[in-house]
């Protein structure tokens, strides 16, 4: 295993479930299940397929000789026909009816859609796990004032929980989009070489109702309720864009959250999980780098870029089909699903063990609170007969003086400067009375509670989620 390249998504990041789902064995097993489903439907609808043949196919779904298939593919240069041959070797009585009336995309495209559906449903559970973690965190810290930032410069106060709701809302948007994609998934069905179903018109002697019933039976076997209304040889490659787009959306939300955590960890306000024996740097032993959040950002960038593959493929499908989609899709969609899995596993891990350094948060608030309080001081000064524009200018000039002092390493003396100005009609004690952080968080606690109530039905009874990450 150490002598050949392997994708880090497989060796380091993705879950065992996702690696198994996109394995070659799962792919070929699904092909065989599709051949069984087709044979069963054809038998039921009167074609020359026997129950004994169907049973032999069913009994040998998992009996796959990959060496035989590989040797046959090397000879015939066709993967589907190589596996038709290999299946026929272990189910000899059914060898002559395997793939009857079908074209290669019957197994390749339908199997892909089945696997993609299962992958998206798994990612949905992981996404809800991240959301459940964030919801619990937001509720816990909905009242804790923290310095807000615009342009990454100090701004009005928010709360730690309210900020987490910004991340949570992004993920909720992704969940809506993901549910739409899952709900709109369809099978290709068995439509023939150019989507006309001509081979089945011949097989069923012109009885087109039987063709529709056959496709309905195949859909039912795999938990789908419909096929695409029309197709060429493949299902519309536009749907691949839909799949990768929603994965890109998840990456965007994950990147935004992880990047915020990295910024805040720089100021020691928050920290991602850090294990007892974890090493932050090979040279600087004191380091506590936000390596998991950094990895989320790194993998998310890859996933956002990967999503460009599908629209380029969808836009270049000639007429009823061209094969320049195959190699690209074989890489981009599985890798996209594995990458989204890795990102969400990391996001679960980070949000499950997220630490707030409350004293640092409070100290940061207190440092900037005199500036934040100036709006209330201004309004109180106006109430006491002051001129709003004049008071604004006094605050501006005093703020610049206090800021210059802070840049020189001294403490903030803004309130002292303002209290010395008679225009406000306020003494130092009256000004300090407004230095209560919770006076400046607006409706943050109420907004958090209201938003979490909106998500109750979405998150349901999901508890906190964590994922064991490899490294």
N, C-alpha and C positions, 0 to 999 in steps of 0.2 A: 504493500500500500504506500510505502514511502518512496517508491521509484518512479511513480507517475503522478501527473497533476490530478488533483481532485478539487472540486469546487469547495471553497470555505463555507458556503452555505450548508453543504452536506457535512463537512468534517467539524465545523465549529458552532454554527449558529441555529440551524433549523431544528424543529422537533422530530422525534422518531416517527410520530404519526404522519407528518407531512412528507418525510423522506420515504416512508412506506407507500403512501398514497401515490407518489409520483415515480415509484420504482418501475422497472421494466416488467417485473412479475405482475404487478397490479394492472399495468396497461394490457398485457397479453391475456391475463385472466378475464379482464373486462371484454376484450375482443371475443373470447370464447363464450362468455355469457350472452353477448349479442348474437353470435351465431346460433346458440341454443334458442334464444328468443325468436329469431327469424324462423328456424325450423319448426318450432312449436306452432307459430302462427300459420305457417304454410300448411302444416298438417291439419290444423283445425279448419282451414279454409279449403281443403280438398285437394291440395297438391300431393304428388306421390312421395310423401315423407311418412315413415311409419313411427309408431310409438317406440319400437325397439331402437330405431336409429336415434331418436331424441334422447332416450334414456342412456344410450352409450355415450352420446355427447355430454350429457349432464354428469355422468359418472367420471368423466375424464377432464373436467374443466381445469383442475389443478395439476393434472399429470402432464407437465410441460417439459419437454427435453430441449433446452435452449441450445445445446450443442448441435443437435440435428437441425434446428431452425437456422442457426448461424451458417452451417455448412450449406444448407439449401439456398439461403439468401445470397451467399457468395457466388453460387452457381447461376441463379436466375435473376439476381439484382433487383429483387422485389420483396419487401419485407412481409406484406400481407400474404402473398402467394406462398412464401416460405412457411408461414404459420398455418395456412390452409393445409399444406402438405404435411406438416408436423402433427397437426390435430388429426388428420386422416390416418396417420400411422398408428395412433393409439385408439382410434375409433373407426376401424376399417369398414364396418358395415355401413357407416354414415359418411364415409369419405366422398362418395359421389354426390351428396346433397348439401355439403357444407358450402355456404356462400351462394346458394341458389338464387339467381336473379339480382344479386347485389354487385356493387362496385366497391373498390377499396375504402372509399370514404364512408361507407356504411359502418365499418368497424372503427376506422380511425377517428372520424369526426364525432360519432355518437359516443365513443369511449372518452374522447377528450371532454365533451360536455358533461358527461357523468362525473368524471374526475374533478373537473373545475367546479361543478356544483358542490361536491363533497368538500373540496378545499375551501370554498367561500363560506360554507356553513360552519366549518371548523374555525375559520378566521373570525366569523361573527361571534362565536363564543369567547374567543380570546379578546376581541374588542370590548365586549360587554364586561369582561373581567377588569380591563383597564378602567372602564367607566365606573364600575362599582367601587374600585379603589379610590378614584378621584372624588366620587360622591361622598364617601365616608370622610375623606380628608377635608373636603370643602365644608361639610357640616361641622366637623370638629373645630375648624379655624374660622368659621364665618364671622366671629366677632373680633378677631385679632387684628388691630390696625397695623398696616405696613405701608412703607413709602411707595407710592405709585410712581411710575416713570413714563414720560413721553419723550421720544427721541433719545431714550436712555439717559435722560436728565431728570432730576428730582421734580416730582409734580405733586398733585393733591393726594391725600391718603386714600388707600383702598383697604381691603382686608385680605389676609392670606387665603381665606376660603373663597372670596369673590374672585381673586385671580385664578384659582384652580377651576372655577366655573367657566372661565374663558377657554381653558384647555378642554374641559368636559364638553362644552357646547360644540367645539370643533369635531370631537369624536362622535357626538350625537348626530351631527350632520352626516358624517361618514356612515353611520349605522343606517340612517334613512336611505342613503344612496345604495348601500350594500343590499338592503332588503329589497329595493327596487330591482337591482340586477338579478338577485336570486329569484325573485318572483317572476321575472320576465324570461327566464331560461327555458329553452325549448330544445328538443332533439331534432336532428336532421331527418330521422326516419330512414326508410329504405326507398330512395327516389331514383336510382339508376344513374347512368353515366353523365347525363346532362340535366338531371332533375325532372325529366319528363315522365318517369315511371313507365317508359315504353316496354321494358322487359317484363314488367308485371301485367301490363295490358295483354301481352302475348301469353304469359303463363296462366292467367286467370280467364283467358278466352274473352276478353273485352268486358268482364264484370268489374267495373271500376269501384263499386261499393266494397268489394273484397279488398282492394288495395287500401282504401281508407281504413277498413277494419284491421287489416294487418298492421298498419302503422300505429293505430290506436292501441293494439295489443302490445306492441313493442314498447311504446311510451309507458303504458301501465306497469310493465315488468320492471321498469327502472325509476318509477316514482315521478314521471313527468305527465303533464296533462295534455300536451299538444306538441306538434311539430311546427317548424317554420312553415308559413303558408306557401311560399315558393322558394326554390333554391336552384342553384346551378349544380355542379357536382359536389360542392361543399355547402356547409351552412354559411350564412353571410359573415365574412370576416370583420364586418363592422362590430359584431358582438364581442370579438376579442378586444377591441378598443374599449368597449364598455367595461369589460373585466379589468383590464390594466388601469383604466382611468380611476376606478374606485380604489384600487390598491395604491395608486399614486395619491389619492386624496387622504388615505390613512397615513401614508408617509409624510404628507405635508403637515398634518395635525401632530404627528409624533415628533417631527423635526421642530416644530414651533415650541412644543412643550419642553422638549429636551434642551433646546437652545436657551430658553428662559431659565431652566434649572442651572445650566452652566454659568450664565451671567450672575445669577443669585448666589451660586456657590463660590464664585470669585470674591463676593463680599461677605462670605461666611454666614449669610442669612439662612440658607438651607443647605442640605447635603443629601446626595443620593446614598444608598446603602454602601457601607464600607466594612468589609469583613475583618475579623480579628487579625488574621495573618496576611491580609492583602498588602501587596507592595505597590506603592504609587509611582515609584521611579527607581530605575536601576542605579542612578547616581545620587539623587536627592532623597534620602530615606524619609524625610519629613513629609513628603508630598501626599496629598489626598486628592488626586486627580479625579474628575467626574467621568471616568472611563466608560461607564455604561451609557450615560447620556451622550457622550461623544460618539459611541458606537451606534446609537440610535440615529444620530444625525448623519453619520457616514453611510449606513445602510439605506437610510431614507433617500439620500441623494441618488444612490444607485437605482433605487426603485422608481423615483420620479423620472430619471433618464430612461429607464427600461420601458416605461409606458409609451415612449415615442415609437417603439417598434410596431405596435399594432396599427396605428393610423397609417403609417407608411405602407404596411402590408395591405391593409384594407383598400387603400387608394390605388393599388397597382394590380388588382385582380382582373385579368383579361377575360372579358366575355363570360363564359361559363366556368372557367377556372384556369389557373396557371400554377405550376409547382414551386414557384419561388416563394411561396408562403411557408412551405413545410419545414425547412431547416430553421428558419427564423422562429416560428411558433414553437418548435420542439425545444428551443432554448428559452425564449423570452417569457412565455407564460408560466411554465414550471418554475423558472428562476424567480419570477415576480411573486408567485405564491409563496415560495420558500423564503424569500426576502421579507415579505409582509409578515409571515409567521415569526421570523427572527426579530423583527422590529417590535411586534406586539408582545412577544415573550419578554424582551428587555423592558418594555414599557410597563408590563405587569410587575416585574421585579423591582423597578425603580419606584413605582407608585405605591407598592406594598410596604417598602421600607424607608419611605421619604421622611427626612428629619428636618424639623424647624428649630433653629437655634433662637429661642424666643427672646433671650436677653439681647442678642445682637440685633434682632429685628426692632426691639423697643428702643435700643440705643440709637439706631439709625433714624427712627421716627423722631426721637427727642432732639437729635442734632438739627433736623430741618424744620421742626415744628414751629419755631418762631416765624419763619418765612410763611409757612402755610397759614398761620393764625392771622396774618396781616389783613386778610380779607374781612374777617370778623371784627378786627380792631378798626378797620376803615369804616365798616357799617355802624359800629358803636359810636365812632367819632362823629359821623354824620348825624346820628340821633341826638347827639349832644350839641348840635348847632354848627358843626364844621362843614367846610366846603369840600365836596367829594373830590373834585379835581385837584385841589390844593393838597389834600391829604394823600392822594395817590402819588403825587410828586414827592412828598416828604418820605413816604414809604420807599419809593424807588431809590432816592438818593441815600437814605439810611441803609437800605439793603445792599447797595453797591459797596458802601463803606464797611459793613459787617462782613461781606463776602471777601473783600480784600484782606481783612484781618484774619479770616479763617485760612486763606491761602498762605498767609505768613506763619501758619501753625498755631495761631491763638484760638481761643474759644469764641463762640458766636456771642456778640453783645448787642444784637438787634433790638431786643426789648428795652435795654438800657438807653439806647439812642432814641427810641421812639418815646419812651416815658419822659425824656427830657424836653420834648417838644410840646409847647402849650396848646398847639392847634387841636390836639385830640381830646383834651379835657379828661385824660385818664392818667392815674398814677401807676407806678410799677406793679403794685399788688393787684390792681384791677386788670392790668394787662396779663399778668401771670395766671389770673383766674381762667383765662380762655385757653391755657395750655393743657387741655385734656384731649388726648388723641381721639377718643370716641366721639368728640364733637364734630369731627371732620371726615367721618366715614360714610356720611349720607345714609342711604338705604341699603348698604351692602349686606347686612345680616338678613334683612327682609328679602332682598333679591335672591340670595343664596337659597333660603328656605323655599321661596316660591318656585325657583327653577328646579330644585331637587324634587319638589312635589310633581312637577311636570314629567319628570323622568321615572317616577315610581313604576309605572306600567311597563316602561322599556327595560329598566334594569331588573325589575321584579325582585325575586328573593336571592339574587346573586350575591354571594358573600365576597369577602376580599380574595383577590386572586394573586397568585405568585407563580413564577415559572423558574425551574432550576436551569440556570444558564451554565453552559459548559466552561467557559473561561471569562 
